[in-house]
Amino acid sequence: MDYFNFREGELYAEDLKVRDLAEKYGTPLYIYSQSTLERHLRAFERALAPHPHQVCYSVKSNSNLAVIALMAKLGVGFDVVSEGELRRVKAAGGDVRKAVFSGVGKTDEELRYALNEGILCLNVESAEELAAVSRTAASLGVKAPVALRVNPDVDARTLPAISTGLKNNKFGISIEEAFALYLKMAEDPHLKISGIDCHIGSQMTSTLPILETADILIKLYKRLKEHGISVDHIDLGGGLGVTYDAEMPPSPDDFFSGIIERFRGLDCKIFIEPGRAMVANAGILACKVIYKKHNGDKKFIVTDGGMNDLIRPALYNAHMTIVNAHERPESGAERCDIVGPVCESDDFLGRDRLLNAEDGDILAVRGAGAYGSSMSSCYNSRRLACEIMVSGASARVVRRRQSFEELWERESV
Ligand code: LLP
């Protein structure tokens, strides 16, 4: 559930009219709802309440400082995948000691930075990386907290591009190799075994894959215990899906109830790394209709928001719901593609949609809070969009629109 609702034919972000916000701040405009973010976090916390746990918000899904700061204020930890994300957490006032660091290609510099800052856990993805962590920790004279990211070879039953837990994916370490590495780690004075980690994929709409994964990880946990190795947490990663179209993902309560049952009696915390389910429906992208045009029978609505602002449709052929912020009669709806101004045929926000819109109308792409702004670019020398956070009847800019000069300020002739 989110707080972007229609009242008498007008779309509101909490208590503010989306058309007014578009007028005031310009378009394309990312609008986030603070109450929705808070509500989603509460849902995760409630679902995990019966067992000791830590929610680590996955920064890549929306890395705006205001979002990170809100999460930090609510006591959440973080999942980061680069030094840049870790520095963002710090810049937003988040606690690095509550952050886990994932990713297959951490450099020595990144490892050094994370260890110096007191990272909670490094989620290590290969034997090669483990050697680098040990080396870096030794050079710093610290003991590095480590979890191995296990690749359980479970099908997350999601889009291939966002599936990560199959053995042909680049992510993680097979169970057998992980077991052998844990034994090795126990002998390494520069490493502290902290957890078992996993992330099998994103936009999951069924609970079966995550339950299958939990069973595999708990089995490994028990096997390690028999060998005198204990871990303080099992990290199940992110992955809970959202409704973009007709998907019916489980609620956090339903997603985690089977997990809670499996962890009962285990002296081991549950970590999770949600991104999308936390922020997707807490954001919309508002764009203005520039022209309506047609090529033969094919109709297009051209907006000022394009694939550089929101790449999910172009990159994954992902469906995102698009509505007119000012409802117009359905009788006037036409079948059309909603496209951006970028010079690529794949620059679209939605294809084959029934929509009634006129020049100057504001369209809202729903579910744009996750992997929207964080994946945006300046392609075609288009400036990064403005982002605002709405709370009740107030709005504040959390990223101003980039200036033209900022597009080339780091370049020289
Ligand atoms: N943890 C790790 C290690 C991850 O790789 C990811 C996402 C997450 C947590 C958060 O997953 P979530 O709860 O958001 O599903 N750009 C794609 C999604 C890529 C996901 C990458 N990893 C999209 O727009 O659909």
Boltz pocket constraint, residues with backbone or C-beta under 6 A from the ligand:
constraints:
  - pocket:
      binder: B
      contacts: [[A, 58], [A, 61], [A, 79], [A, 102], [A, 103], [A, 161], [A, 162], [A, 198], [A, 199], [A, 201], [A, 202], [A, 203], [A, 237], [A, 238], [A, 239], [A, 240], [A, 273], [A, 274], [A, 275], [A, 276], [A, 277], [A, 312], [A, 316], [A, 370], [A, 371]]
      max_distance: 6.0
